[in-house]
Amino acid sequence: RNCLMWFRTDLRIKDNIALYQASSFLNTSTDNYLFALYVISPEEWKSHDVAPARVDFWFRNLKELKKRLSELNIPLIIQTVDLARNVPASVIELCEKLNVSHVFANIEYEVDEMRRDNRLLNMARKNSISVQFLHSQCIVEPGMILTKEGKTYTIYTPFKNSWIKFVESNISLLDLVSDPVGNSDKILELYPETFEFNIPDSIPGFDLDVSSTCIQTNFPAGEPEAHRRLGQFVANKIGRYNEARDVLSRNGSSSLSPYIASGIISARQCVLKAYLANRKKLSRGNIGIAKWIEEIVWREFYRHILVGFPHVCKNQPFKLHMSNIRWNENEEYFRRWCQGKTGYPIVDAGMRQLNGSGWMHNRARMIVAMFLVKDLLIDWRKGEKYFMNHLIDGDFANNNGGWQWCASTGSDAQPYFRIFNPTSQSQKCDPNGDYIRKWVPELKNLSSLDIHDPFKSLPRSEFKKLGYPEPIVDHAVMRVETLNRFRHVKR
Ligand code: FAD
């Protein structure tokens, strides 16, 4: 009987627990084979607002994965399943066809994905197929660290302290999993047809906009590329991460998010590299390294939240009473925000970076999100959805966590009365205006003094010549309105 490795958001060979388990399971008998599967599920992707940039990134990475798997004589089978609910049945059908008795996969923690996997488990049981789901997305799997009361942490700092203590005292959590063992050549004769699957360049409904082809240049595919980035970042930038991360015009962060979100590289591989560079310290030591590790811990925090509070996967705020906030239904304002035409240069630069490159700087994400929620009073879920539909690194836990943090509806969120002033954020995080100049060409000739708020800084006649919109709202007025709405939200 054979084995099947079902790849999902873990498109890598190295440090892949499920893949390793699947391959070592076979080692005991040479007449058994390991097959790999990837399911193209357009309906599911549509319902989860997967961005075309992400699908394009997956397909490019799948091609790389397929090459590396074929060096190990492991065929990568591609199945397209139109209806999400049919995915488990199609996996079972494939198992029957290939005489597979054991399926391995890494767990995805979102509610719909867990439901899909539970359905697979039930169907498999009836067909005498064993299925093993393994924890691979986090270094510390959800449930392993809890508060004194035995509950999921809802505040980041105690979570982080506990996470660091736990990993320090179980340092083998940073040991990488061995590489998988391949199949013997015989599989090529016995199952030649399984090597014939092609990975499409794109699929209907997820076509990459021609204007955003820079996405492919900015984020080349493959595990070696992810490790090259990590290596360069750790060698050259991580030491200054602490100060550089908030400067919008500087590439001070790792830009690894698409690779981490699609599992081209694991969180463990990232943290291990940083830990070693920090002379085997997770906290303290080099301040830049310690800060960067903390960001990966934020990622783990949001995953633990998904598992502990699954209602966040169901379009509900973490703090349930926050569903009572009265939002503005202003389609025109929302459209202007999406297009980067709000008249607030820093907000527009962020949105245009997203639209033009499929990625956005973290500080810009915070500024535009806060602006949508607290200057336009538009429901954060609309922004969350727009981000997912455009981000190459779209990741439900991080995106939902980030949006709820900005909207003050989440676990350990910003208090509602903390409202970014977009102009002072701009002066602080883009002091020379270089980020704005890059993404908002109408303003490229303005001085670093005028660029942050040209409507106020320039004479009206000069402003008109720019061809740049006037601010759609007055920040000071909206701030008061927002405080009022949030203060009076009914519990
Ligand atoms: P680095 O600064 O180099 O950090 C390394 C890694 O740590 C990142 O790749 C990411 O995996 C993780 N990380 C960093 N910051 C955070 C954070 N605040 N929360 C959770 N994990 C973090 N990140 C996504 O991966 N996908 C998303 O869809 C996403 N949506 C966001 C939406 C909003 C409104 C906000 C405020 C943040 C969002 N983030 C998201 C988090 C963060 O903005 C990105 O992870 C980061 O900008 C990616 O750049 P980087 O890889 O250079 O990060």
Boltz pocket constraint, residues with backbone or C-beta under 6 A from the ligand:
constraints:
  - pocket:
      binder: B
      contacts: [[A, 245], [A, 253], [A, 254], [A, 255], [A, 256], [A, 257], [A, 258], [A, 260], [A, 261], [A, 292], [A, 295], [A, 296], [A, 298], [A, 299], [A, 302], [A, 360], [A, 361], [A, 362], [A, 363], [A, 365], [A, 366], [A, 369], [A, 387], [A, 391], [A, 393], [A, 394], [A, 395], [A, 396], [A, 398], [A, 399], [A, 400], [A, 401], [A, 402], [A, 403], [A, 406]]
      max_distance: 6.0
